[in-house]
């Protein structure tokens, strides 16, 4: 049995992995897939890949591209979710901020530097025509930290996946003032280079299994109710999310990678572009 350490966020996108693990689909291939939830998100997962605390990760596309460019010894081995991530832009429930324009010059809560909440604050600010050099940040680690920071006025707004944050909006803790979709596929599967070099066959088996699950995921009877119950979401919110979400079974393409790198360079998040083959691994 081959042990593989896989990390990802504790969100509804990753239910196919849990179903496959619980049903023994990886064990049938001789793989002990050891899943670890990382609520801090992409910044923390990049660090875990760098420090050999994980072999593979389900991770935000822009975050891992940024970190590989900065020296993370990993590569993308497949796109996981093709559709954009819908980032909710949230303020405290009793905040005086009412519109996106009100947030210009305010402080953003971010889980970690290099995280999706950090990088997307730049992408959103650029789309609004704001001076991105004036952005200010408060480090909050996770969703619980964001609640504290916004409630105590340590930060003014927080960008996080719309549906994951929705229960806090329903309770009046957060107020959603807008949404902002990523202009690219949101999640990819990344693996450390040593994992790719030494165990490419194992990775291919893992991808074959998860691709079987994601291909048929939406057609599973009552999957909307399963998701709503497991992730404590409103059924209508999960149904809306399912209607927008498209999983992928393919490798990310060159044009998409180039577009993301161009955006990151324009925002001064990276200072160079690296070749496609330095970011993406084609498994033989």
Secondary structure, 3 states (H helix, E strand, C coil): CEEEEEEECCCHHHHHHHHHHHCCCCHHHCEEEEEEECCCCHHHHHHHHHCCCCCEEEEEHHHHHHHHHCCCCEEEEEEEECCCCEEEEEEECCCCCCCHHHHCCCEEEECCCCCHHHHHHHHHHHHCCCCHHHCEEEECCCHHHHHHHHHCCCCCEEEEEHHHHHHHHHCCCEEEEEEEECCCCCEEEEEEHHHHHHHHHHHHHHHHHHHHHHHHHHHCCCHHHHHHHHCCCCHHHHHHHHHHCCECCCCCCHHHHHHHHHHHHHCCCCCCCCCHHHHECCCC
